[in-house]
């Protein structure tokens, strides 16, 4: 049996018992290579541009990933003694595709079947073994179409960005749309004009009852304007309201000092609130963001761990349905914990709004036929895992409980001012008479404006009736300003993407991670702030390729992929129309484009093909695209090394330039702020002193690319003339002028406060830390474009902060190099377990989760755990034994790279799949 994650192997092996060998593929094993990685004989052929032959049925050329060749060899060896292959990868499209790729790479000569399960429990696994099926070629087609679509989209559009905005940028079918959403929200904030308004609050005391607060609601029969009555440009939406400023409000307060207040009416109506549906992927990410402060990546990583360890069901799903056993379990626990009166007579069933809510088949819930309560798992789960399980458990149980019921009351009270104006105050409150599902769980809410929270607390109002007299006190006028629309958070962006039908449950996390990692948005607290680079990219796409970032068009593409997964559309037909347009390929070698009215049309029928987007870019003015007017002749430009301002000096008219600090959000870039930056960054050098070693003057200054320190080098004096009559000497060529040393300021430094000592330290970079005792390679600490890092030969490792550039020691550097290398932006995982000091090295031994499974390390030596070693029960003695064995073997000798893979044609797909067989690169070891 092959599963995806090594973390599933132990539990599933235990549930299946003897006779089964469970191995992990560790995710995907094959993918489309970069065109530069193709064999030389293919680079000029039909696969050369995309690794996809667009002229002949969009046939992809797959290769086994370089880091998976060893895994494929291991799986092939395991198959030799097997009599059946069970493919138990995840139950979504990606999992189905991984299963198909495994068959193509392993070429099994024994029967193979597909197995799916929604949870890793004994009952679920044993039942799934009895319900094996064939690979679903429709799901494989849908995943393959998406992969090819993204390759065509990115490779046709990204070169446009390279040539017109900045080299190295990328465009993506969904990432560009998500970036546009963030940019549009920031544009709204930049164009926003605050409007002032005032209101009046007071405390009112009925005779013999408790006091309550109320707010002015009407003046002379006209409703008092509040923040929601203003457009974002500061104008009123309607003139039929009373717009009070602070002076007018204070005049009303003064006129009510001796006024007699009385209740004018009390309105009551029933209050009912239904519980939210069980979690799907998007709602789990939203609630975890609101309540647990976890981002989408953290949420999915934590949920993955809970699923693999058998605590929850599969976490990538857009179905809100619960199985019959889950309904029974939730109702039983609600009845047991809260009482039978909290559980309705029949189960609650929820209907999904998603058109294709079927990939996961069930909502995210606690695993098993009988749920474990948070109290029961508190000894097994810690930190984020426990908090997320608690959230999922509460939401699932609450979904099967009664509605919350109560009464909402509104009290109107009024008086007449000294100058004869009629005013009316109002107060509302809700009295919950039966908490229902609220006893277990309440869903969070997102703010839509910057000053909004999750809503007002419920409050109880006194029992009053029309005509009752009230005593007023603490009447006060308060001035307010309207606030701009709130920036997107991860939760609100996921919600918007879902509402617009953009992306699918399994992609929301990667969408946000991609736009953050590529510098299109950055975090300010929990808000997603678009960068100036995102403004330039979005403007280019909106003005020249509007359909590709159109929300409805992107959603329609998702629907088309769903149609392919249901067998309602054909992969080749759809890709032909998307890439070549309505007329199909010019040479006619590919299948003719289908009729736009047919099921294969969809979004592809609305686009006249993306082929050759970068062929004619003369109409795109790169300078104009990357320019944002600020005002008063000042513009912001997105340059090669970042955004900078350009504008005339207010007094002399001299053209000034200034870099834009990274922490200045676009909506904060006002004319005043721009003037401040232009002025502060053009005041000249700040002299710090002289370098004692060289005698050169060291200054701090601000350049186009940020603040830095440098040394001033004066011209060397001319040599003295030779004595008259002396023989002429051959003179050397004129020496090149010495280049001054420079060093960028650290993020916590400024030109105004940096000292000479700090400057000399910056000028000393890069710093030699020492030499690797094994290889002899020199290790240096350097500051680069992506932050501080260590470099040893061609091997670079990131540092946590800039201060380490000046303080890191050789042992600390060697410890960093002893750890497995992570990709840029990856977050180092915390140790799974800390065991104690190693008897030989004296260094602490910890157990970590690595790329190829758990391993023990003392910071210098790493030893992979054996199959029988459980990370949770591993002892110090066993870990020390593994490390001693690894040291005894000595360093692994590097072998020469294997010969380039040969191109072969894999076995045909299962009979149900009608498309052409995929090309593969055979692994060298096969």
N, C-alpha and C positions, 0 to 999 in steps of 0.2 A: 504494500500500500504506500502510495506517495502522497504526502500532504505538503502544504506550502511552508509552514513555519516549524523550526526545530522544537519550539516550545510546546507543540501539540503532541510530539512523538510519544512521550512517556505515558501520558494519560490514556491516549488512544490504544497504545500497546497493552496497557493493563486491562482495558475494557474488552479487547479482542481475545486476549489469552494466547496460548501457544499455537503455533501454526501460521502466525502472521508475522511478517517483518515490516515494520513501519519506518520509512525514510522520509526526509524532507528535501524538497527542491530548492528551498530558500528563495521563494518568489519565482519571477520569470527566469527562464534559462536562455531564451532566444529573443532577438529583436532585430529591427532594421539597423544596419550599421551606418555610420557616417559615410558619405560618398568617398571621402579621402581614405577610408579604411577598406575599400573594396580591393579585390585582387587587381593587379595591373591590367590584365587582359579584359577586365570588365569596365574599367573607368571610362572608356570611350564608347561603350556600347549603350544599349537601351536602359540599363540600370544605373548609368553613370551619374545622373543628376540627383535622383531621389533614393536610389536603391529600390526603386519601384519602376517597372516597365509600364509606363502610362499608355504606350501604343498598342499593347497586347494584353488587354483585359486587366490592367492594373495589377500585374503579377508582382508580388513582393519578393525580395531576396533577403532571407533571414540568415543570421549567423548565430552560433552559440556564443554567448557573452564570454569574454576572455577569462573572467573570474568564475565562470561556471563550467569550464571544460573538465576540471577535476571532478566536479560533482556529477557531471554526465557520465564520466568513466566509472565512478563508484556505483551509480545506479545501474549501469549496464552489467557490471559484475554481479550485482545483487540479483539481477533478472535471470542469470544463468541457472540458478538453483530453484527458481520459482515456477509454479504451474499456472499462475494467474496474476495479472496486474490490475490493481484497483487504483483508480485515479481519484483521490479524495481532496482535491484542491477546493478553494472557496466556491460558494454557490452563485456568485455573480458572473458577469460577462468576462471579467478578467480571469477569474478562476477557471471558467470553461475554456478560455483561450490557452491558459497555462497547461491544462490537461491535454489539449490538442497538440501543442508544441512538444510536450513530453513524448507523445506517441511518435511524432515526426523525427525527433532527435534520437530516441532510444530504439526505434524500429523493432518493437517486441515481436517475437515469434510465438508468443503464447497469447491466449485470449486476454483481452483487456476490457474493463467496464468502468463506468463513471459512477461515483458515489457522492451524494451530497447530504449535509446535515446542518441543522440550524443551531445546534448547541453541542458542546462536548460533555455529555453525560453518558453513563453506561447504557441507559435505556435508548437514548437517541442514536448512539453509535451502533449498538446491536441491531436496532431496527433498520438503520440505513444500510447495513450489510445485506439485509434481506430484500432491499429495494433498489438494486443496482440497475443502471440504464446505460444506453449508448451516449456518446458525446453529442450534445445538441449543436448541430452545425449552424443553426440560425443564430445562436448566441455568439458562436465563433465568428461568423460573418459580420455581425454587428460590431464586435470588438475590432476586427481587422479593418473594417471600413473606417472606424474612428481613428485607428492608428495611421492609416494611409492618408486620411483626410487631414489630420494634424500635420503630417509630414509635408504634404503638398502646400497647405496653407502657410506653414512657417517658412518653408524654403522659397516660396514665391514672394512672400511679403517682407520677410526679414531683410533681404538685400536692399529694399527700398529704404528702410530705416538706416541701414549702414551708410548709404550714400547721401542721405538727406538730413539725418539727425546726428548719429554718432555710431562709430564702428562697434560691433559686438552686441548690438541690441537684438531683441527677439520679439516676434509677434506671434500671437497664438489665437486660435479660434475663440476660446473662452476667456483667456487671460486679458486680451485686449478689451473685451467688452466689460469685464469686471473693473479694469483700470478706468475705463470711460465713466462708469458709474461714480467712482470716487472723484474724478476730475469734475464732472458735472455738479456734484454736490459742493465742491470747493468753489466753483464758479458762482454758484448761488450765494455762498458766503461772502465772496469778494464783491459781488454786486449789491449785497444787502445794505439797506439804509435803516438805521435804527429810528424808531418812532417813540416819542415820549407820551406817556399817559399817566393818569393818577387814579387811585381808588380810595375808598374810605372804609375802614373797619371799626367795629365797636363791640363792646360787651354789653349784653342785655340780660336783665334780671327780672324774671316773672315773680309775682308774689308767692312765697312759700315753695319755690322750686329752685333748682340749680341754674346758674347763669350759663349762657352760651354766646358764642361769637357769631356775628353776621356781617355781611359785606354789602355796600351800596350797590343796588342793581338797577334802579330807575331814577330819573330826574324828570319831572313833568311828563311822565308817561313814556319817555324815551329810554331805551336800554343804555346803560353806561358801557362805553367801549372798553374792551380788554385787549390783550395781546393778539388774540386770534382774529380781531377785526381789521388788522392792517396787512397790506401787501408787503412783500419783501423790499419794495422800493420806498416804504415809509408812508404810503398814502392809505387812506381809509378805503375798505372794500365797499362800504355803503355809507351814505350821508345820514341815514335815518337812525343815528346813534348819538348819544351825548358824549362828546370827546372832552374829557376834563384834563386840564393841566394842574400842576400842584397848587397854583394860586387859586384857581376856581374851586378845587377840592377843599382848600383851607377856608375859603369863604363859606362853603356849605357847612363845614364843621363849626365855624363861628356862629352861624345862623341857627344851629341846632342845640346850642348850650342850654336853653330853657324850654326846648320843645317837649311835647308829650307824645310818647311812642305807644302804639297799640298794635296788637296782632290783627292783621287784615285777612289772613286765611291760612289754613293748614291743609296740605294735600298729601295723601298717603296712597301708595300703590305697592302691590306685592313685588318682592325681589326674589329672583331665582338665578342661580349661576350653575352651569354644568361643568363637570370636570373635563380637563383636556384629554385628548386621545393619547394612547401610549406613544412612547418615543419612536421616531424614525431618525435616520442619521442627522438630518438638518436640525430638527427640533432638539435633539440631544446636544448638538454643538452650540445651539443658541442658549439653552438653559445652563449648560456648563459654563458658558462665558458670563452670563448674568450672575449666577449664584455661586460658582466656584472659582471664578476669575481664571479659567483655563482657556487657552486659545484652541483653535480647531485642531492643530497638530497635536497638542498635549492631550486633548480629549480623545482623539482617535487612537493615539498610542496607548493611553490608559485603558480604553475600551477593548483594544486588541488583546492586551494582557488578560483582562477579565474573561474575555471569550475563550482564549486559548487555555485558560486554567479551569474552565467549566463553570464560571460564575454567572455569565449572561449568555443570551443567544447572539447570533451573528449580528454585527454592528453596522453593516452596510446594507441598508434596506430603505425603501420608500413605501412600505406597506404598514398600515396601522392596525391590521387585523391581529387578533390573538387566537391561538389554537384552542380547541375545546379544553385541553388539559390545563392551559394557562388561565383560561377564564375561571375554571373551577378552583385553581390554586389561589388566584387573586381574591375571589369572592369568599373563599374559606378563611383566608387570613384577615380580610376586612371584618368578617363576622366575628372571628375569634378575638381580634384586638380591639375593635371599636363597638361591637354589639350588633345583633341581628337587625336592629332598626336602621343601621347605616347602609344596609345592602338591599338593593331593589329585588323584586321577585324574580326577574329574568335578567340574564346577562346583557350588558351594554355592547352594542356593535357599532363600530365606527366606519364611515365611508371615506375612502381616500379621494382627494381631488386630483391626484396625479393620474395621467392618462395611461401610464404603463407601470403602475405600482405592482410589480410582480417579481422583481429580481430577488428580493430577500424572502418573500412569501409570508413573513411574520414580523411583527414589531419587535423592537429591542425590549427585552424583559429579563427578569431573573431566570436562570436555567433550571430545568427539572420539572417534575410533576408536582412537587411540593416546594414552594419557595423558601429559601433560607432568609430569615429576617436580618436586618443590619446587626442586631445584637448577637446573632448566632455566628456571624462571620467576622466580628470585630477582632477576634484573636488571630485571624488568618490574614486579614487585609489591613493595610496601613496607608496613611496619607491620602493621596489623590485617588487611589484605587478604592479605598473605603468610602470616600465622599461621593465618588461617581456611582458606586454600587447602591449607596443609600438613596441617591437621587433617582436612579432607575427603579428601585424597589418601590419608593413612595409613589412615583408617577403611575406605575403599573397597578398597584393596589387601589389608588385613588380613582383610576379610570373606571372601576367597577363599583363605585359607591354612589349613594344618593346625591342629588343636587343639594347645594346649599340654599336655604330658604330664609326669608326675612321680610322686612318692610322698609321701604324708602320713604322718608317724610321730608317735605319742604315747607318751611315756615316763612311767610311773608309778613313784614311789619313795616309801619310807615309813620311819618310825621310831617309837619309843615315847618319850613324854615321861617326865620324872623321876617324875611322879605317876601313871604307868601308862596314860595316854591314847594311843590309836593315832592317828597323823596320817599323811596321805598328800599328797604334792606331785605335780604333773604339769606337763609341758611338751610343746608340740606344735610341729612345724615341717614345712615342705614343701620337698622337694628337686625342683627342675625339671630333668628329664633331657632334655627337648626343648622349646625355647621356642616353636616353631610361630609363630602369629600375634603372640605377644608381642614377637617381633623387630621388628615394625613398629608395633604400637599396643596400648594397654591402656585400657579404658574407665574413666572416673572414677566415683566414688560420692558420694552425698549423706549427710551426717551426719543422724541421727535424734534425737540428744540434743546438748546444747550442748558437751559435752566429747569428742564423737566426731569422729574424722577419717575418712580414707578407708580405714582398715583397717590391720592390723599388717603390717610387712614380712615377707617370707618369710625363714626362717632355717634353717640346717642344724644337726641334732643329731648328737652323736657316736655311734659304733657301740657300743652297750651291749647286754647280755643280762640276763635275769632272774637275780637273785642277785648281780650285781656290786656290790662295795662302792663307796661314794661318800663323799668328804670334803666336809662342808658348811662354808660360811663366809658372812659378811655376811648372816646371817638378820636380817630387820627387819620390824617391824609398821608398817603404814601405815594411817592413818585416811582415810576417804573420805565424801563425801556424794553422794546421788543428785542428778541434774540434771534440770531440766524438759525437756519436749519442745522441740526446736529450732524456732525460728521458720522460716517459709517463706522460702526464697530464690527468686529468679526461676526457677532450675532446678527446685527441688523443687515449686514451685507449678504450673509447666507440667506436670511429671510427674503430679501429682495430678489436675489438670484432665483430662489425657489419659486417665488410668486410670478416671476417673469418666464419661468420654464427654462432657465439657462443652467446648464450643467445637470449633474445627477448626483445622488447621495455619495457615491464613492469618489466624486471629483471635487467637492466643495473645499476640503482641506487642502488639496494640492493646488487649487486655483489661488487661494489666499497665500499659501507658502511661495508660490511662483512669483506673484507680483511683489511680494515683500523682498524675496531673495534677489530679484533682478532690479531692485532699486526704483520701482514705479510707485510704491507707497512705503511709508514708514510710520512707526507707532509714536503717538503722543499720548501717553497714558494707555487707555484702551482704544482710542480713536485711530482710524486709518487716515493718514494725511498723504495726499498725492504729492509727488515731487515735481519740480519744474520740468524734469525730463519727461514725466508722464504727460504734462501739458503739451509739450512739443509733439510727442508721439500720437497722442489722441487727436490733436488738431490736424496732423497730416492725414490720419486715417479717416476722420470725419469729412474733410474737404475733398479728398481724392479717391477714397475707397469707402464711401458711406455705407454701402450694403453690408460690408464685412464687419462693421461694428454696430449694425442695427439690431436692437434687442429682439424684435419679433422674428427677424430672419435667423438669428442665432438660435432662438427657441425652436423654430421650425426645423432646423438641422437636427436638433436633439430628437424631435418627434420622428424625423425620417430614420434615424438610427434605431429608434424603437420599432418602427415599422419593419425594418430589415430583421430585427431580432424576432419579430412575430411571423416572419415569412411573407409579409405583404408587399415587400419591395426587394429588388435584386441589387446586390452590391455593385456589380460592374456597371449596370445601367445608371445607377445614381451617381457614381464617381465620374462616369463619362460626361454626364451633363454638368456636374459641378466643375470639372476641370476644363473641358473643351467648350462648354456653352451649348446653346440650343442646336447649333449646326453640326456638332460633333467634330472629330479631328479632321484636319484639312486633307491629310493623305488617305483618309478612309480606311486605315489599317485596323483601327479599333472598331468595336461594334458601334453601329449607328446610335445616335442619341435617341432615347425613347420619346414618345409623345408626352408633352408637358402635362397633359390632362390625366395621364396614368398615375398609378400609385408610386412610380419611381420618380415622379417630378418633384413635388415638395419644394423645399428651399432651393434645391439645385435649379429648378425651372425659373426662379426669379433672378438668377445670376447669369450673366453672359460669359461664364468661365473665368477662371483665375489664371489661366495659362498666359505667361508673358507679362505679368504685372510690372516687372522691373525693366521691361525692354525699352520703354520710352518715358523718361522721367523729366523731360524738358519743361513740362508745365509746372513742376513743383519748385518753388523758390525756397531753397533750404534756409536762407537767412530769414525770410519772412515767417516761415513755419516755426522757427525757434525763437521768435521775438514776441514779447508780451509788453504792450504799452502800460506804463505805470501812471504817467501824467506829467504835465509841465516839461515835456521834451525828454523825460527819462524813460528808458526802456530796459527791460530785463531780457537777456539773451541766454540761451542754453548753449554753452560752448563745449569744446572737446573735454575740458577738465572740470566742468561744472558750471552752474549758473553765475552770471555776473551782471552788474548794473553798468549802464553807460548813460551819461547825461551831462548837460552843461552846468558849470559853476554858476550859482545864482547871482554872483557879483561880477565876475570877469568874463563869463561865457566860455571859459576854457573847458574842453571836453575832459570829463573825469570818468574813471572806471573804478569799480570796487567789486570784490567777490561777495557772494551772498552766503552768510553762515548757514550751516546745515540745519540748525534748530529754528530757523525762521520759516513759519508756515506761509503758504501763498496768500492766505487771506490777511496776514499781518503785514504784507508788503504794501504799505500806503506810500503816498508821496513823501510824507514827513519821515517815515522810516528809511526810504531810499535816500533822501537828502542826508540823513544822519550817517548812513553807511558811506556815501560818497565823500562826505566831509571828513569823517574820522579816518578813512583809509587813504587820504591824500595829504595828510599833515606833515609828511616827511619822515625821516628816520629818527628813531629814539636811540641815542648813544648809550650803551651799557657800560663801556669801559674798554680796557685793553687786555688782550690775551697775554698773560705773563710769559708764555713760551715763545711766541712769535713777535710780540709787540704790536700786532695789528689791532686796529679799532674794531670792536664788535658792536653791531647795531641790530635793532629789531625794527621790522617794517611789515607792511601789509601789501601783498602782491595780488595779482589777478586771481591766484589760486589759493589765497589764504595767508594768514600771518606766518612769518618765519624770521629766523635770525641768520645773519651772514657777517662775514669779515670784509673790511675795506682794504684793498690792495693798491697801493700807490705805484706809479711807474718807477722802475729801477733807474738810478742815475746813469747817464751816458758814460762810457769808459773814457779815461783821461787820454789825450792825444800822445802819440809816441814822441820821444825826444828827436829833435831835428838831426838828421844824418843817420839815425838808427836804422838797421835793416828792417824791411817790411816783413811782417809776420802774416802767415795765412790765417784769416779770421774765420771763425765758425759761423754757420748760418744764424741769423737772428733768432734768439730763443723765444719760444712761445710765451705769451703773457700768462702768468700763473692764474689758475682758476680759483676763485674764492670758495671756501667751504660754506655750505648752507645747511640749514636744518629746520624742518617744519615744527611749529609749536605743537605740544601735546594739546589734547582737547580741553584739559583743565587749566591751560595757560592763556594769557592774553598779552598783547603788545605792551599794555600799560603797566603790567605787574611783573613780567618776566625779569629775572635777575641775571647778572653776568655769570654767576656760577651755573645756573640752569642753562644758559646759552652755550657755555663751553661744553657742557655735557651733551647737548643736542648736536653741536658741531663735531663731537667725537664719534657720532654714529656713521656707518654701522660699526658695532663693537665686536671685537673678537672675544668670544666666551671661552674658547679653548679648543682642544683637538680630541676627536673620538679615539679612545685608546685602542679600539679594535681595528678600525679602518684607517686611522690617521688623518681623516678628513677634518678640516677646520670648520668649526661651528661659529656662526656669526648671528648677532641679534640686529634686526633691521626693521625699519618702519616703511611700510609699503602702502599702496593704494587702498588695499583692503584691511589695513590695520597692522599691528606689530606681529612679527613672526621670526622664527629661527630658520637658518638655512645651512644645510650640510650637503655640499655637492649640489645635486639637483633636487634634494629632498627638503621640502619646506614644511614647517609646522607652525600653526597659529599660536600666539600668546594671548593670555586672558586680558591684559591691559598694557598700556604704554609704559608704565613704571617698570615693568619687568625688563624692558630694553636696557635699563641701566643697572638692574640689581640681580638678574638671574645668574646663577652659578653654573659651573660645568656639570656637577652631579644632578642639578635640577633639569638642565637641558637634556642630559642623557636619559633621565627618567621619562621625559616627554617623548623622546624618540623611541623608547621601549614600548610605548603604548601603540595599539593599532591606529593607523592613520584614518582620520575622518574626512569626509568631503567638506568643502567650504560651506559654512552655514549650519552644519550638523552640530547638534548639542551632545556633548559627551554624556553618556549614561552613568548614573551613580552606581557604585558597587552593589552587587546583589547581596554580598555578605562580607563582613570583616572577620578574619580568623585569628590574627595575632602575629607576633614576630616570627620570621623564618629562622630556624635554628642555625642555618649556615650563613646567610647574608645579614641577619639581624634586622632586615627591613620588614615592614608590615605586609602580610599576605592578605589580598582581597580577592573575591570572586567577581568577575565581570561578565557581562553579556556581550560577546564580540560578534563580528561579522559572520563567523562560521560556528557560532555556538558559545556556550559558557567556557571560561578559562580561568585559571588561577595565575596570579602574578605578584611578584614582590617589587615591581617597578622596573626591574631590569630583565628578568627572565619570565617568559610566558609559557604556560603549559595547558594545552587543551584538555578538558575533562573527558574521561572515557564514558562510554554509553551507560555503564552501571553507576556512575558518579552523579548523585543528585546534588545540585547546587545548594539546596535548602538544608541538606543534612551532612554536607561535606565537612570533615573534621580538619583541624590544623595539621595533624599527623599525616593524613592522606594527601593534603595539598603540598606539604613539604616533600613527601615522597615523589609526587609528580614533578615538582620543580627540580629535585635532585636528578631524576632520570633525564630531564631535558638538558640540564647542564652537562651531564655525562656524555650526551650525544654530540655536544659542541654545536657551533653555528651551522646552519643549513647552507650547503654549497649551491650557488646559483648556477643554473644550467642555461645553455644557449636557447634562444627562442626557437620554437618549432617552426617548421616550414609553413608557408602560407597555405591556408585551407583550400582544398580543391572544391570546385563547384560541382554539385551533384543535384539530381532531381529526386526529391523524397518520394516515399510511397504515396499513393493517392489518398485523399481523405476518405472518410466513410462514405458509403454509397449514397447517402442522402445529400451530400454536398456536391453540387453541380459545377462549381467554379473550378478554374484550372488549379492544378496542384502547385504548392508554393515551392520556390527555389530555396535551397539551403546551402550553407557552407559546412561541409562535413568536418567534424572535429578531428584534429590530427591524430588523436589517440584511437579513433574508431577503426 
